[in-house]
Amino acid sequence: MEAQAILLIVLVVLLAAVLMSGFPVAFALMGVSLAVALIGIGLSTTFGMDLGRLDWSYVTLFPDRIHGVMTNEVLLAVPLFVFMGVMLERSRVAEDLLESLGILFGRFRGGLGISVTIVGALLAASTGIVGATVATMGLISLPTMMKRGYDPGFASGSIAAAGTLGQIIPPSIVLVILSDVISNAWQEAQREMGVFSPQPVSVGDLFMGALLPGFMLVGLYILYQLGVAIFRPHHSPAIELDEAAPPIGRVLGALLGPILLIVAVLGSILAGIATPTQAAAVGAIGAIFLAGLRANPRQRTLQLGLLATILLLILPAMSDGLSQFITRPAFSILAVMTVFGIWRALQATWRSGALKEVMDSALKVNVMIFGVLIGAALFSLVFRGLGGDHYIEQLLTGLPGGKTGALIAVMFAIFILGFFLDFIEITFVVVPIVAPVLFMMGIDPVWLGVMIAINLQTSFLTPPFGFALFYLRAVAPEGLRTVQLYRGIIPFVGIQILALFIVASYPSLATWLPKVVFGN
């Protein structure tokens, strides 16, 4: 066996062993990769072994990769979306939604489960943070559902599955990260095929590509819950009618904030007013205003600042019909009002104690994401230096069934890895290795990106390391056993696999909307 192949096996096996030991992922990726690279370079220098491209000058390219990560404008959306999600979670948006919709729909069989799914979809489209969504819904809804006679497994499965919708419904941190990886892999594949001006794959493409499959998944969840309500009514009983339905104003008030934020973020992208990164900034500002109004709802400065922000988003679309004499002073006044409103909102959230918690939590999440990204960059560099990309290409192209067989093998491998690894590690480590090969075989990048996103969503639900299960188990009442939780998520994992099969069978579900919106 060649020295390159032996070192590749050592690299993969050693990394798997370190990860299984519970060592932090970012340090495991960097430490193992650097250790194997140094061992390989030492052996090559001492015994003259051929290690392909791997030498000291090749390893010194790593600082350039770090610089590329830190200057990547697309990845700038990640901390903004993280901040937006954490701020909304602290502003109790989920709590208002769950309480209002729970009482409204709970009077019908399966109504509480359906309301949890709807809230999960709304929070997914406005926060995209799985941990916060699952923990919040687990604290508020799970005790109520179990108290009302819901089957513990069905209730916990509904909450865990609804919480993971933030991975597929845009704006999603997974889609932002995945779009950057897919775009780089697509450009690399095009260069290998002699195309030096490839059509780029943007965050907006994946956002639009994931929209229909995301809503389809919500529909499949609701259909399953309706089926349980019909065929197993004792698993999802109705709430007694002694609780009055909430006033329509309360329901609309609970829905208004998330819906406005969704329209501001996704609408600005669709209308061409803002790039996804700029839209993430709009979402972060909107979350600050919502949190500030939650802390001090009667603050006129906050209300005027929010109105000014909305007008700043609307006026650019109208500016063609207005004279510069009107628009320039208007923009200046609205910008000053917006900045002053943001300052007042930050003061209100600081006094309530929420801002410090938001900053601490957002910092931890972002450090984890970018730490893994930098570690994965070193791993990818060493893996490619040892010729690992060529071994993967030979493996996939040698499978029976052509590109269909290769696609099935990759999807199966990602599904199995989801039992043990987080979506971030899979995205940064596995996808850059296999995606260029699949693209060279003729697979559409947006279609592949959406299927990988759906597949990665299952990693949050599959034991033993399903993070949504950890989040829910940490806040679950004492009456819920771990066995019941694992049993409850099995049907929802099956639904996600069904959704993956549907998107694989009908690629237009992922490719049609980006073509209509962006003309790609």
N, C-alpha and C positions, 0 to 999 in steps of 0.2 A: 504494500500500500504506500502511496506517495506521502511525503512528509506533510504536504499541505492538507491532505485528507485527514491524517492523524490529528493534526493540530485543530482542524475544524471540529472533529468529534470531541476532542478535549474541551474546546471552547463551549460547545453546546451543553455537554454533560456537566461540566463544572458550573456553568451558569444556572442550569436547572437545579443542581444540588444546593447552591447558595440561596437561590430564591425559595426553595422548599424549607430552608432552615429559618426563614422569617427575617433575613437580613434586608434592610431597606433596598428597594428595587434600584434606585438611581445609583447608589454606591456599589451594588452588586454588578450592574452593567459596566460601570467604569472600571472597577477594580479587577474583575475577571478579564475583561477585554485587554486592559493594559498589561496584566500579568502574562497572559498568553502571548501578546505581541512581543513583550520583552524576552520571554523564553524562546520564542521562535527566532527573533533577531539574534539572540545569543548563540543558539544552535547553528544558525546560518553562518554567522561570522566564524565560529570555532570549527565547524565540520564542513562548511561549504554547501549546506543543503539549499536546494532550490525552493524558495517559498513564494514564487511568483512576484507580485508587486510589493509584497510586504517587506519593507526595510525601514530604517530610522527616518529617512527623508519623507516616506509615505505617512508615517505616524505623525510627523510634525504638521501635517495638514489639518490636524484636529482643531487648533485655535481658529483657523479660517472657518471651520464648520460652526463653531460656537458663535463667531461673529455673524455668520449667515443666519443663525437662529435668532439672535438678538435683534437683528435689523430687518427681520421678516415682518412686513406690514400686516400680512394675513393673521399671523399669530398674535398680533397686538389685540385682536378681538377677544382672545381667550380671557385675559384678566378682566376685561370690561364686562363680558358676559358672566364671569364668575362673581364679580362685584354686584351686578344687577340681580342675580339669583339669590345671593346671600342677603342682600338688602331687602328684597321682597319677602324672603322667609322671615326675617326679623320684624317686618312691618305687619305680620299677622294677616296677610292677604289670604293665605290658604285656610286659615281658621274661619274667616268670614264666609268664604265660599262653601266650605264643608258644612258649617252650621246651617246656612240658608238653604242650600240645595238638598242637604240631608233631610231636613224637615219637609221640604217641598215634595221630594220624590219618595221619601221613606214610607209614605202611607200605602204604597203599592208593593206587591211582592217583588223582591229583587231591587227595589228602588234605592236602597242605601248603597248597594254594590254598584249600580249604574251611576249614581251621583259621585261616588269615589272615582270612577273611570272618567267622567266628564271633568271633574276637578283636576285629575291627573293630567288630562289633555290640555286644559287651560293653563295649568302651572308649567307644563312642558313647553308651551308656546310662549311663556313669559319669563321663565327662569332657566330651565334646562339643567338644574342641579338635582341629581337623583337623590343624594343623601338627605338633603333638606326636605325634599318633597315626601319621601318615604317616612322619615322620622316625624314630620308634622302630621301627616295623615294617620300614622300609626298611633300617635298620642291622642288625637282627637276622635277618630272614627272607630278604631278597633275596639276600645272598651264599649262604645255605644252599640256596635254591631253584635258583639258577643252578649251584651246585656239583653238585647232585643231578640235573642234566640238564633242568631246566625251561626252556621257551622264554623267553628274556629279555623279550620283549614281553608274553607272557601273564603272567609272574610280576610284572613291574612294573605292568601294568594291574590285576591282582588286588589288589595292595597299595594303589595309589593310589585305586581305587574303594572298597575296604573302609575306608580312612581317611576318606573323605568321608561315611560313614554318620552321623557325628556331627552333620551338618547337618539330618537328618530324624528321627532317633530321639531322643525326649526323654530327659533334659532337654538341650535344644539352645539354644545362644546365639542362633542364627538365629531359632528359634521365639520366644524371649523378646523379641528386638528386633522381629520381625515382628508379634507379637501387639499390641505397643503402637501400631505404625503402622496395623495393620488396625483396631484398636479406635477410634483417632481418626478414621480415614476412614469407618468405619461410623457413628459418631455424627454426623459432618458430613453424610453422605448422608441419614441419618434426619431431621436438622433441615431439610434442603432439601426433603424430602417432607412436612414438617409433623408429624413424630413427635418429640415433645420428651422422651419417656421411653423410649428404645430399650433393648432387651435388650443388656447389655454383652457384649463378646467378650473373654474372659480368656485368660491364659497357659494355664490348665488346659484350656480348650476346644481350643486348638491342640495342646497336648501329647497329649490323648486322640485328637484328629483325625488326628494324624500317626503314631500307634502302629501301626495296621493297615497303612497304606501303607509304613511303614518296614520292618516285618517281611516284607511282600510283596516289597520290593526285595531284602532279604537272601536270600529264597527264590529269586528270579530269578537273583541272582548265583551261588548254589550250583547251580542247575539248569544254568546255562551252563557252570560248571566241570565238572560231571558229564558234560555233553555233550562237552566237549573231551577229558576222560579216556577216553570211550568211542570217539569217532570220530578223535581225534588223540592216541593214547596216548603218542607220543614227545614231546608238548609238556608232559605232566605225569606223569612216571614215578613209581613207588613207591620209597620209601626201602628200601635193603637191610635185611634182618632182623637184621644183626649188632648193631643198636642196640636194646637192650631197651626195652620200654614203661615209662614212669615209674610208680612206685608210685601206687596209687589215692589215697593220702593226699596225695601231692604235687599231684596234679591238683585234688583237692578244696580243698587249701590255696590254690592259685593262683586258684580260682574263688570262694572264699568271700568275700574282701574286696570285689571288684566287685559281686557279687550282693547282699551285705548293703547296700552303698551304694545300689544301684539300688532295693532294697526300701524303704530309709529315705527316699529322695528322692521317688520316685513313689508309694510306699505312703502316705506322710504326706499327699500331695495327694489321692489317691483316697479315703482314709479321712476326709477333712475335718478332719484334725488341724492341718494347716498350709497356709498359702497358698503359691503357687509361690516367692515371695520368701523366706518362712520356710524352705521346703524347701531352697532354695539354701544358706541358712545352715547347715542340718543337714548338707548335703553337704560344705560347706567344713570343718566340724568333723570329720566322718567321715574326710575326706581327711587332715586333720592327724593323727588317731589312727593311720590306716593307715601314714602316713609315719613316725611316731614308733615304731610297733611294728616297722617294717622296719629302722629304725636301731638299735633296742634291744629285741629281741623278748622278753627276759626281765624287763623292767621291770614289777613288780607294780602300781605306781601307775598306769601306762598301762592295763593290763588292767582294773583296777577302774574307772578313769575311763570307759573304753569301755563297760563293763557298765552303769555308772550312766547314761550317755547313752542307751543302748538302753532302759533302764527308764523314763527320763523321757519317751520317745516312746510307750511302751506304757501307762503308768499313766493318762494322761488318758482313754483309752478304757475303763478299768476303774473310774474314780473314782466313777461313779454308784452302783456297788455297794459302795463303801467309805465309811466315815465320815470326816468332815473331820478328826477326831482322829487318824486314821491317815495320811491322805494329806498333810496339811500338814507334819508333821515329816518324812515320807518325802521329799517334794519338796525340802525345805530341805537334807537330808543329801545327796541325790543331786545337787543343784545344786552344792554345795560340792565333792563328789567329782569332778564333771564339770569344773569350773573348774581344780581342781588337776591333773587328768589332762591337760587341754589345755596347761597350763603345762609339765608334764613332757614332753609330746610336742614342744612348740616348742623346749624345751631340747635334746632329742635330735636334732631336725632341724637346729638351729643348729650343734651340735657336728659333725654330719656334713657341714656346708657346703651342704646342700640348701636351707635356708630363705632364705638371701640370694639364691640363684639364682631361687627361686620368686618372691620379692617383686620382683626386678628384671624378670623376664619378665612377670609379671602386670601390673605397672605400665605397661610399654610397650604391652601389648595393650589395656588399658583406656583409656590416653590416646589411642591411635589410634582406638578405637571412639567415644569421646565427643567427640573432636575432629572426626571426620567427622559425627557427629550434630549438633553445633553449627553446623558449616559448612553442612550440608544444611538446617538450619532457616532460615538466612539466604537460601540459594538458593530455598527454597520460598516464603519471604516475598516476595522480589523477583519470582519467577515468577508468583505469584498476583496481586501488585500490578499487573503488566502484563497481567493477564487471560489468562494462559496456561491456567488451568484451564478457561475457557470454550472456548478453541480446541481443547483436548483432548476436551472433551465433544462439540463439534460433529463432530470427526473420528471419534470412536468410534461415535456414534449414526448417523452418515451412512454407515457401512460396510454392505455387503450381508450378510444373514444375521442381522440383529438382534443379540441379546446373544451368540449363538454366534459370529458373525463377529467381534464386538468382543473376545470372550475369546480366540479364536484369534490375533487380531492382537497382543494384549497379551502372550500367552505366547510368540509368535514374537519379538517385540521384546525381551523379557527374555532369551530364549535367545541372540539375537545379541549383546546387550549383555554377556552373560556371557563372550564371547570377549575382551573388552577391559577390563571393570570387575569389581571385587571385589563380593561379595554385599552388603557393607555399603553401598557407594555406591548400588547398585541399590535396596536396601531403603529407604534414607533419601531418595533423590532421585526415583526413578521411581514406586514404589508409592504414595506419598501423592498423586501427580498422577492416576494412572489408576484407583485403587481406588474412590474415591467414585462415579465415573461408572458403573463396573460394578455397584456395589451398588444404585444407583438404577435399573438395568436389571433387577434382580431376582435377582442372583447371591448365593448364600449366602456369608457372610464366612468361616466356618471352611473350607468347601470351597475357596474361592479362596486362603486362606492356605496350605493344605496343598499345593495345586498350585504356588503360587509358590515354596514351600520346596523342592519336588522340582526345579523348574526352576532355582532358584538353586544347587542342588547340582551341576548340570552345569557351572557357571562355574568350579568347582575343577578340572575335567578337560579343559576345552576350551582348546587352544592359541590364541594365543601366550602368554596371561597366566594359564593355569590354575595356581593357587597350589599345588595338590597335586603337580603335575608339577615345580614349582620345588623344593618340599621334598624330593621323592624324588630328583630329579636331583642335589641337593646332597650326598646321603649315599650315592648308588649306587656300586657298585664300578666299576672302570675298564672292565670288559667290556661294560657297557651303553651303547649308543649312543642319542642323542636320538631318532633316527628309529624305533628299536625301541620306545622308550617311547611315542611318539605313536601308533604303530601298535597297541600293546597296549591303549590306553585306548579305541579306537574302538568295540569291541563293548560296553563298559560304558556309554559315552555312549548307544549305541543302546538298551541295557536301561533306562536312566533315562528316555529318551523314551517307550519302551513303557510303563513304569510311569506316566508322566504321562498317557498316552492312556487307560490302564485307569482311573485315578482320575477323569479327565474323563468317561469313559463311565459310570462307576458312582459317583456322588457319595456314596452311602451308605457307601462305604469310609471316607470322611472324616467324615461327619456322624452315623453311627449310634452310635459309642461315646460321644461327648460327650453325646448325648441320653440314653443309658442311665445314664451316670455322674452327670451334673449335671442331667438333666431339662430341658435347654434345647430 
